[in-house]
Amino acid sequence: MVSFEGVHAPLVTPFTADGEIDHALLARHAKGLVGRLSGLGVGGTTGEYYALTLDERVKTYHTVVDAVGGNTVLSAGINATTTKDVIHLGLAARQAGMSALLMATPYYAQPTQEELLTHFLKVDDAVDLPIMLYNFPARTGTEISDAVLEQLLERPNFQAMKESTGDIGHLHHLATHCKDRLVLSCGMDDQALEFFAWGAKSWVGAAANFIPESHVELLEACTQGDFVKGRRLMSALLPVLELLERSGKFIQYVRYGCELAGVAVGNARAPLGTLTDEERKAFASVVQPLLRNAQ
């Protein structure tokens, strides 16, 4: 039984100095997070799926399943620009042994809502695994409308949604209208406390790659109703999460966070660059206290 509740880390994709995927390090990184989190994701935004070939993405599924399959929930990000490629990735993820799927809207193509609904249903028909939808129109160019969501929730595989619009009003709508039919997952990290105040019990958080305990402690405090503790914990996390969400260098900061935690995963693929010395120093100053507290 797949559960989308708890904290799930969307894994970074480690690269060697020459830009190739470091599969051995990816396996070690996944093993290092098992038992500390509720699940792991492969092929999400944090994993730079858009910068990988289809074959590279399939190989990352196999690497993580071979390393930790059966020990935690594994979600495969299968987003692509065409329905054909999404189905290809979904079938490959199922064959590899992934537990579930993470499905965003096809990026750049900007399908209509009717076309989007048809897309999701075709993928579900073909792959048949539990699904977390991923609503991130700022990245993909297309939202998952409430009307489409309502129709998808009529099918048993559509069980959760990572909400990344940043629109608090939409969070309110989802929390009040879909709470008994949908696992609502925080997908806007600097709004985590707001999500949990409105009953979200899931967090797909990129910084859980390097400070997993801080994420788990915050979610657990809030689900237990201790929002005094929750506000204290969020106050400590907020400088980190704001840099991730608001700086324009989300991937670079996650990668440097992993380095600070002792897992040097290399640089992002171009066109993304690296952090400046000033940015690294400022980020280290807010991350290192959290790493020390977790020891």
N, C-alpha and C positions, 0 to 999 in steps of 0.2 A: 504494500500500500504506500503510495507516494504522498508525502506531506510537503506542502509548500510553506508551511509555517516555520518560524524561527529565522535565524540569520543564515543567508546563503552568500558565499563569496563568488562573484564572477571573476574567474581566474585570469590573471595576466598571461600573455603568451611570451615566455622568455626567448630572447634572441641572442645568438652568438655575436661576436664582434663583427663578423662579416654579414650579419643580417639574416642568418638562417635560424629556423626554430630549434631551440635547445630542448629536445624531447626528454632527455634525462633530467634536466632541471625542472621541467614542467611536472614530471612524475614526482620528483622529490618535494616540490612545492605543494602539490596536491596532498601527498602523504602527510606533510607537516601541518595541514589544516584539518585533517580528519580527526574527529573527536572534539574539536574545539568549536565547530559550527554545525548547523543542521544540514547543510548541503553545499555543493559546489556547482558552479556553472562553467561550461566550456563554450567559447565562441560567442560571447556577448560583446558589448561595446568595449569593455575594459580589456578584452582579449584581442581587440583590433581586428575583428572578423572581416571587416571591409578591406583590410590590407593583405589578406591571405587568399591564396587560390582555393578552389573547392577541394582539391586533393589535400592541400595542407590542412584545411579545416577537418576533413575526415580523419586524417592521421592524428590530430590532437584528441579527437574523441577516443580513438583506440588507446592512445597513450594514457589518458586519465582513467579509462575503464580498467586497463591492465594494471594500473597502479593501485586504485582504491575501489574498484567496482565491487558492489555488495556491502561496502562499509559505510556508505552515506548516499544521500539522494544526489543524483547527477543529472543536471539539466543541460540539454544541448541547444545552444543558440543556432537557429537554422535560417536566419534572415538572408535574403538575397533579392535581386531585382526582378526575378521572374518566378512564376509559380513552378515551372519545371525544375529550376535549380533548388528551390525551397523543398520540394518533394524529394529530390535527389539527396539532399542533406538530411532530411528527416528519416528516410529509409536507411541511410548509412548510419545515422545515430542509433536507430533501433537495432540494426545488425551488430553494431559495436557493443551494445549492452547499456546504453544510456537509459536513465529512468524516466525522463520527461523531456518536454520541449519548451523552449522560450521562443515565442513568435512575435516579431514586430511587424509593422507594415512595410511592404517593399519600398526601399528608399529610391528617391529621385523620380520614379515612374509616376507617382502621385495618382493612383487609381481613384475612381469615384467610390463612394461608400458602397454602392451596389456591387461594383467590381471587387472591392476589398472583401466583402462578405463571401462572394463566390470563391475568392482565393483561399480564405481561411477554411471554408467547408471542403474544398478540394484537397487541401493538405490533410485535414483531419480524416477524410475518407481514405486517403492513401496510406497514412502512417499509423494512426490509431495508438497514440500515446497521450498521457495526461499533459495538459498544456497550460503554461503561464503566458498570457498575452503581455505585450510590452508596448505601452502607449507613450511614445516619445516623438511627437510631431516635430520638435525643434531639430531633431537629427534626421528623421525620415522624410519629412515634408507632408505627411498625412496622419491625421488623428484616427483613433478608433472611436467612432461616435457612439453615443449611448444607445442609439437604435440598433447599430450593428452588435454591440455588446449584448443587448437583450436577446437577440436571436441566437447568438453563439452560446449563451448560457442555457439554452434549451438542450444542448448536447452535453453528455456527461464528461467528455474530455476537457472542456474549457472550464477550468477550476479556479484560476487565479489571474490577477493582473498586476503587473508592475507599472505603477502610475508615475510617469515622469514628466507631466506637463508643467509642473510648478504652480498650477492654478489651485489655490486653496478652495475656491468655490466648487471645483470639480471633485476635489477630495471629499468635501461635505456631501455632495450628491452621491458618490459611490458608497460612502460609509452609511448613508441613511437609506438608500434605495436597493443596494445589492448585498447588504451585510450577511444575509443568511444563505446567499447563493455563490458568493465569490470570496476567495482569500485575497484580501487587499494587501499589496506589498509596497513598501516604501521604495520609490525609485528616484526620489529627489532628496539626497542625503542630508542637506542642511535644513530640511523640513521634517526630519525623522520624529521629533517630539510631537509635532502636530499630527502626523499620521497615527502615532500610538495613542494620543489622546482621543482620537476618533475610532479607536478599536482595531487598527491594523495589527496583525500578529506576525507579519512577515517583513523581512528587510533584505533586499538584494543590494548589498553595500560594497562598493569597490574597495574602500579602505579596510574592509575585513580581510583583504589580502595581507595586511601587515599589522593591524591592531584588532584582531578578531575578538579578544576578550572584552574590549571596550564596547563593541557593538552588542555582544550578547548581554553584558551587564545592563546596558541601557534598555534593551528590549524587555528583558526579564523584569526589571524594576517597574516598567510601565504596565506590562501585562498583569503584574501583581497589584497594581493600583497605587504604587508609591511614586507619585509625581513630584514630590519634594526631592527625593533622590534622583528621579529622572531629570529634573531641571539642572541639578548639580552636575550630573554626568554629561548632559548635553552641553552645558556651558564649557566643560573641558574639551569636548569633542568639536565644538562648533568652529574654532579657528582652522582646524584641519579640513573639515567638511566644506567650509566656505571657500577655501582655496581650491578644492577639487571642483566645486560646482560653478564658481564665479570667475576663475582666473583666465579661462581660455586655454589652460594647459593641464586638463584633467588627466590624460594618460601619462604625461610626464611626471606629474606629482605622485600618482599611484606607483609608478616604477621606482621613483626615488624613495618612497615610503618602504617599499620592499627591500631596497638596498639598506636603509637604516635599520630594518629588522633582521638583517643578515642574509638576505636572499637577493643577490645582485642579478636582476633579470635582463640587463642590457637596455639599450635605447629603443625608442619607438621607431617604426619604419617611416621613412620619408613619405609625405612632406613634413611630418611632425619632427621637431627638433628636440633640443634638450633644455633644461633649466639653466638660468644664469647662476653664477656663484652667489649672488644676493638672494635669489629665489630659493636656492638650496639651503642657505643658512637660515632664512626665515622659516622655512618648512621644518627643518630639523629642530628648531627651537620649540615648536608646538607638538611635534610628534614624539620626541625623545622622552618627555615626562610621562606620556601614556605608555610607552614601551617599558619604562622603569617600573611603573605601577603594576604592570602585568607580570613582572618577574616574581 
